[in-house]
Amino acid sequence: MKKNNAMLRFTMALAAPLICLGATAPATAADFYAGKTIRFVVGADVGGGYDIYSRTISRTWPDFIPGKPTIVVQNMPGAGSGRAAGYMQNIAPKDGTYIAALMPGAIIGPLLDDKMKGQYDPTKFQYLGTADSGTRVCVTSINSKVKTLKDAMTQEVKMGASQSGGSTVDYAAMVRNATGAKVKIVAGYKGTAEIGLAIERGEVDGLCGWDWASLKAQKPDWLRDKKINILVQFGQDPEPELVKLGVPQFTSFIKDDAVKQAAEVVMAQQIFGRPYIAPPGVPAAEIETLRSSFMKTVADPKFIEDAKKARIDVSAMAGDKVQAIVNKIYGNPKDVIVRAKSLIKP
């Protein structure tokens, strides 16, 4: 009996560490999100393209995060997503329960806009992926006298814009500074949804730097009823749909190779057209969970069907690849960066 009791005590002593390990298992990455809420900060106004993408993704993303947390979307517009970017780096908890959708202009902003330096460091964000690698356009109302970019070389065109750091400011300025077009920037609108209303009211002629995917999602009737002129497209490669419509590429209007190289730095942000980030300092296990679940989400048939209904294009890229592209952009030679800065001066 004494021998059996000793053996029992020995067995229990061996089992104790295993019991403890089993008790802590729910705290591993696989179950970290069980019962939690993820705050999804959108650095843009309600109703715009970035908001539409984020809300569409947020409906499916929890299905692929172990523990199925609740995702709550919170809009935080301002400074072309600069406000949200600063919040994510400096204030948001660094535990994996806060993520953000930023405009790509906020990612390259500290590189090209001296006023944004020191507020946050985009190279320190942890990139979860991008939903789209898109093309941008300049458009004018069908009632505008400026129907092509060539027209804008001789006639003033008023382009609605948001705030410094947003694509609607930067791209309008780039068109003017790189080509000599007579672009007048009318800034102060909240986002593309509000600028669209201003175009309909005749307050401005159009806008530049609008994501092609967002235009199709927000204003399908404009395309269907031919209510706009598409002056030019911005992108690394021609967009097939726009090519069929006869829309020229922006770089075809730039004669100076050095200016063209600088313009390509500005347009490089379109490679990660819908970037999603976590703050610096989030543990590697949670980052891996968010990255892998994001890629599963964008490949899911249910999400793809939702995306079609929302009229949004999806051309996703993994977070580690986005991270590498951001680092490459920030590694450009100083003279190229200086020229890129001059291109987007409003």
C-alpha positions as CSV (number, residue, x, y, z in Angstrom):
1,M,0.0,0.0,0.0
2,K,2.8,2.4,0.9
3,K,4.5,1.6,-2.4
4,N,1.3,2.3,-4.3
5,N,0.8,5.6,-2.4
6,A,4.3,6.7,-3.2
7,M,3.8,5.8,-6.9
8,L,0.5,7.8,-6.9
9,R,2.3,10.9,-5.4
10,F,5.1,10.6,-8.0
11,T,2.6,10.3,-10.9
12,M,0.7,13.4,-9.6
13,A,3.9,15.4,-9.3
14,L,4.7,14.6,-12.9
15,A,1.2,15.5,-14.0
16,A,1.0,18.8,-12.1
17,P,3.1,20.8,-14.7
18,L,1.0,19.3,-17.5
19,I,-2.2,20.4,-15.7
20,C,-0.8,23.9,-15.4
21,L,0.1,24.0,-19.0
22,G,-3.4,22.8,-19.9
23,A,-4.9,25.6,-17.7
24,T,-2.9,28.3,-19.6
25,A,-3.6,26.9,-23.1
26,P,-6.6,29.3,-23.7
27,A,-4.1,32.2,-23.4
28,T,-2.2,31.1,-26.5
29,A,-2.6,33.0,-29.8
30,A,-5.3,30.6,-31.1
31,D,-7.7,31.7,-28.4
32,F,-6.5,35.1,-27.5
33,Y,-9.5,36.9,-29.2
34,A,-12.2,34.7,-27.6
35,G,-14.8,37.1,-26.1
36,K,-12.9,40.2,-27.1
37,T,-13.8,43.3,-29.2
38,I,-11.5,44.6,-32.0
39,R,-11.7,48.3,-32.6
40,F,-11.4,48.9,-36.4
41,V,-10.4,52.6,-36.7
42,V,-11.1,54.0,-40.2
43,G,-9.1,57.1,-41.1
44,A,-11.8,58.5,-43.4
45,D,-15.3,59.8,-43.2
46,V,-18.5,57.7,-43.3
47,G,-19.7,56.8,-46.8
48,G,-16.4,57.1,-48.6
49,G,-14.5,54.4,-50.4
50,Y,-12.2,53.5,-47.4
51,D,-15.3,53.3,-45.1
52,I,-17.1,51.0,-47.6
53,Y,-14.2,48.6,-47.9
54,S,-13.6,48.5,-44.1
55,R,-17.2,47.8,-43.3
56,T,-17.5,45.1,-46.0
57,I,-14.3,43.4,-44.7
58,S,-15.4,43.7,-41.0
59,R,-18.5,41.6,-41.6
60,T,-16.4,38.5,-42.6
61,W,-13.0,39.0,-40.9
62,P,-14.2,37.7,-37.4
63,D,-15.1,34.4,-39.0
64,F,-11.4,33.7,-39.6
65,I,-10.0,35.0,-36.4
66,P,-9.7,32.2,-33.8
67,G,-12.2,33.0,-31.0
68,K,-14.4,35.0,-33.4
69,P,-14.1,38.4,-31.7
70,T,-16.6,41.3,-32.5
71,I,-15.2,43.9,-34.8
72,V,-16.5,47.4,-34.2
73,V,-15.8,50.1,-36.9
74,Q,-15.0,53.6,-35.6
75,N,-14.5,56.4,-38.1
76,M,-11.6,58.9,-37.3
77,P,-11.2,61.2,-40.3
78,G,-8.8,64.1,-40.4
79,A,-5.5,65.1,-42.1
80,G,-5.8,62.5,-44.8
81,S,-5.9,59.6,-42.2
82,G,-3.0,61.3,-40.4
83,R,-5.1,61.7,-37.3
84,A,-5.9,58.0,-37.2
85,A,-2.3,57.1,-37.9
86,G,-1.1,59.3,-35.0
87,Y,-3.7,57.7,-32.7
88,M,-2.6,54.2,-33.6
89,Q,1.0,54.8,-32.9
90,N,0.7,57.0,-29.8
91,I,-2.5,56.2,-28.0
92,A,-4.1,52.9,-29.1
93,P,-3.5,49.8,-27.0
94,K,-0.7,47.6,-28.3
95,D,-2.3,44.3,-27.6
96,G,-3.9,43.4,-30.9
97,T,-7.4,44.7,-30.2
98,Y,-6.9,47.9,-32.3
99,I,-6.4,47.9,-36.0
100,A,-6.8,50.6,-38.6
101,A,-7.6,51.4,-42.2
102,L,-5.5,54.2,-43.4
103,M,-5.4,56.1,-46.7
104,P,-2.0,55.3,-48.4
105,G,-1.2,59.0,-48.4
106,A,-0.9,58.8,-44.6
107,I,1.7,56.1,-45.1
108,I,4.0,58.2,-47.3
109,G,2.9,61.5,-45.7
110,P,5.8,61.8,-43.2
111,L,8.2,61.2,-46.1
112,L,6.8,63.9,-48.4
113,D,5.2,66.4,-46.1
114,D,7.4,68.1,-43.5
115,K,4.4,69.1,-41.4
116,M,3.7,65.4,-40.7
117,K,7.2,64.5,-39.6
118,G,7.4,63.4,-36.0
119,Q,3.7,62.7,-35.6
120,Y,4.1,59.0,-36.3
121,D,6.5,56.7,-38.2
122,P,4.9,54.5,-40.9
123,T,7.9,52.2,-41.0
124,K,7.0,51.1,-37.4
125,F,3.5,50.1,-38.2
126,Q,2.8,46.4,-38.5
127,Y,1.0,45.9,-41.9
128,L,-1.8,43.3,-41.9
129,G,-2.4,43.5,-45.7
130,T,-4.1,45.6,-48.3
131,A,-7.4,44.8,-49.9
132,D,-6.6,46.5,-53.2
133,S,-3.8,47.7,-55.4
134,G,-5.6,50.3,-57.3
135,T,-5.7,52.9,-60.0
136,R,-6.7,56.5,-59.4
137,V,-8.3,59.0,-61.7
138,C,-9.1,62.7,-62.3
139,V,-12.7,63.4,-63.3
140,T,-14.8,66.4,-64.1
141,S,-18.6,66.9,-64.4
142,I,-20.0,66.4,-67.9
143,N,-21.1,70.1,-67.6
144,S,-17.5,71.3,-67.1
145,K,-15.7,73.1,-70.0
146,V,-12.7,71.0,-69.1
147,K,-13.3,67.6,-70.6
148,T,-9.7,66.4,-71.1
149,L,-6.4,67.1,-69.4
150,K,-5.4,69.0,-72.6
151,D,-8.3,71.3,-72.0
152,A,-6.9,72.0,-68.5
153,M,-3.7,73.3,-70.1
154,T,-5.5,76.4,-71.3
155,Q,-8.6,76.6,-69.0
156,E,-8.8,76.7,-65.3
157,V,-10.4,73.7,-63.6
158,K,-11.6,73.8,-60.0
159,M,-10.9,70.5,-58.2
160,G,-12.6,69.7,-54.9
161,A,-10.2,68.3,-52.2
162,S,-10.2,67.3,-48.6
163,Q,-7.2,68.3,-46.5
164,S,-3.4,68.4,-46.9
165,G,-2.1,64.8,-46.9
166,G,-5.1,63.4,-48.7
167,S,-4.9,62.0,-52.2
168,T,-7.5,64.6,-53.5
169,V,-5.0,67.4,-52.6
170,D,-1.8,65.6,-53.5
171,Y,-2.9,64.4,-56.9
172,A,-4.5,67.6,-58.0
173,A,-1.3,69.4,-57.0
174,M,0.8,66.8,-58.8
175,V,-1.2,67.3,-62.0
176,R,-0.7,71.0,-61.9
177,N,3.0,70.9,-60.9
178,A,4.1,68.1,-63.3
179,T,2.2,69.2,-66.4
180,G,1.4,72.9,-66.0
181,A,-2.3,72.3,-66.1
182,K,-4.4,75.2,-64.7
183,V,-5.7,73.3,-61.6
184,K,-7.3,75.3,-58.8
185,I,-7.5,73.3,-55.6
186,V,-10.7,74.0,-53.5
187,A,-9.9,72.2,-50.2
188,G,-11.8,71.7,-47.0
189,Y,-14.3,69.0,-47.9
190,K,-14.6,66.0,-45.6
191,G,-14.0,63.3,-48.3
192,T,-15.0,62.1,-51.7
193,A,-18.6,61.6,-50.7
194,E,-18.9,65.3,-49.9
195,I,-16.8,66.4,-52.9
196,G,-19.2,64.3,-55.1
197,L,-22.1,66.4,-53.8
198,A,-20.1,69.6,-54.5
199,I,-19.6,68.4,-58.1
200,E,-23.3,67.8,-58.5
201,R,-24.1,71.2,-57.1
202,G,-21.6,72.9,-59.5
203,E,-19.4,74.2,-56.7
204,V,-16.4,72.5,-58.3
205,D,-15.6,71.0,-61.7
206,G,-14.3,67.7,-60.4
207,L,-11.6,66.0,-58.3
208,C,-8.3,64.2,-58.7
209,G,-6.9,61.2,-56.8
210,W,-10.2,59.3,-56.6
211,D,-9.7,55.6,-56.5
212,W,-11.3,54.0,-59.5
213,A,-12.8,51.3,-57.3
214,S,-14.3,53.9,-55.0
215,L,-15.8,55.8,-57.9
216,K,-17.5,52.7,-59.1
217,A,-18.8,51.8,-55.7
218,Q,-19.9,55.4,-54.7
219,K,-21.2,56.7,-58.0
220,P,-22.2,53.9,-60.4
221,D,-24.9,56.1,-61.9
222,W,-22.2,58.6,-63.0
223,L,-20.6,56.0,-65.1
224,R,-23.8,54.4,-66.3
225,D,-25.3,57.7,-67.3
226,K,-22.1,59.2,-68.5
227,K,-22.2,62.2,-66.1
228,I,-18.4,62.6,-65.9
229,N,-15.3,63.0,-68.0
230,I,-12.4,60.9,-66.9
231,L,-9.3,63.0,-67.7
232,V,-6.4,60.8,-66.7
233,Q,-5.5,57.6,-64.8
234,F,-2.7,57.2,-62.3
235,G,-1.1,53.8,-61.8
236,Q,2.0,51.6,-62.3
237,D,0.2,49.8,-65.2
238,P,-2.8,50.8,-67.4
239,E,-6.1,49.8,-65.9
240,P,-7.9,47.7,-68.6
241,E,-11.3,49.1,-68.0
242,L,-10.0,52.7,-68.4
243,V,-8.0,51.8,-71.4
244,K,-11.2,50.6,-73.1
245,L,-12.7,54.0,-72.2
246,G,-9.7,55.8,-73.9
247,V,-8.4,57.3,-70.6
248,P,-4.7,58.2,-70.9
249,Q,-2.0,57.5,-68.3
250,F,-0.8,60.4,-66.3
251,T,2.9,59.8,-67.0
252,S,2.3,60.2,-70.7
253,F,1.9,64.0,-70.1
254,I,5.3,64.3,-68.3
255,K,8.3,65.1,-70.5
256,D,11.0,65.3,-67.9
257,D,12.3,61.8,-66.8
258,A,13.4,63.1,-63.4
259,V,9.9,64.5,-62.8
260,K,8.4,61.2,-64.0
261,Q,10.6,59.3,-61.5
262,A,9.4,61.6,-58.7
263,A,5.7,61.1,-59.7
264,E,6.2,57.4,-59.6
265,V,7.3,57.7,-55.9
266,V,4.0,59.5,-55.2
267,M,2.0,56.9,-57.1
268,A,3.8,54.0,-55.4
269,Q,1.3,54.3,-52.6
270,Q,-1.4,52.8,-54.9
271,I,0.4,49.4,-54.7
272,F,-1.1,49.3,-51.2
273,G,-4.4,51.1,-52.0
274,R,-6.3,49.9,-48.9
275,P,-3.7,49.3,-46.2
276,Y,-4.7,47.8,-42.8
277,I,-2.3,48.2,-39.9
278,A,-1.7,47.4,-36.3
279,P,0.3,49.6,-33.9
280,P,4.0,49.1,-33.3
281,G,4.5,46.8,-30.3
282,V,1.7,44.3,-30.8
283,P,3.1,40.8,-30.1
284,A,4.1,38.7,-33.0
285,A,1.5,36.0,-32.3
286,E,-1.4,38.4,-32.6
287,I,0.1,40.0,-35.8
288,E,0.4,36.5,-37.4
289,T,-3.2,35.8,-36.4
290,L,-4.5,39.0,-37.9
291,R,-2.4,38.7,-41.1
292,S,-3.4,35.1,-41.8
293,S,-7.1,35.7,-41.0
294,F,-7.1,38.8,-43.3
295,M,-5.8,36.8,-46.3
296,K,-8.4,34.0,-45.6
297,T,-11.1,36.7,-45.5
298,V,-10.4,38.2,-48.8
299,A,-10.4,34.8,-50.4
300,D,-13.6,33.7,-48.9
301,P,-16.6,33.2,-51.3
302,K,-19.0,35.0,-48.8
303,F,-16.7,38.1,-48.7
304,I,-16.2,38.0,-52.5
305,E,-20.0,38.0,-52.9
306,D,-20.3,40.9,-50.5
307,A,-17.6,42.8,-52.3
308,K,-19.5,42.4,-55.6
309,K,-22.7,43.7,-54.0
310,A,-20.7,46.7,-52.6
311,R,-19.2,47.2,-56.1
312,I,-15.6,47.2,-54.7
313,D,-12.6,45.6,-56.4
314,V,-10.4,43.3,-54.4
315,S,-6.7,42.7,-55.3
316,A,-5.2,41.7,-52.0
317,M,-1.6,41.6,-50.9
318,A,-0.2,40.0,-47.7
319,G,1.0,42.2,-44.8
320,D,4.7,41.2,-45.0
321,K,4.8,42.2,-48.7
322,V,3.2,45.6,-47.9
323,Q,5.8,46.1,-45.1
324,A,8.6,45.5,-47.6
325,I,7.2,48.0,-50.1
326,V,6.8,50.7,-47.5
327,N,10.4,50.2,-46.4
328,K,11.5,50.4,-50.1
329,I,9.7,53.7,-50.6
330,Y,11.3,55.2,-47.6
331,G,14.7,54.1,-48.9
332,N,14.5,56.2,-52.1
333,P,17.4,58.6,-52.8
334,K,17.1,62.1,-51.2
335,D,17.0,64.0,-54.5
336,V,14.1,61.9,-55.7
337,I,12.2,62.5,-52.5
338,V,12.9,66.3,-52.7
339,R,11.4,66.4,-56.3
340,A,8.4,64.2,-55.1
341,K,7.8,66.7,-52.3
342,S,7.7,69.6,-54.8
343,L,5.2,67.8,-57.0
344,I,2.5,67.6,-54.3
345,K,2.9,71.1,-52.9
346,P,-0.6,72.6,-53.0
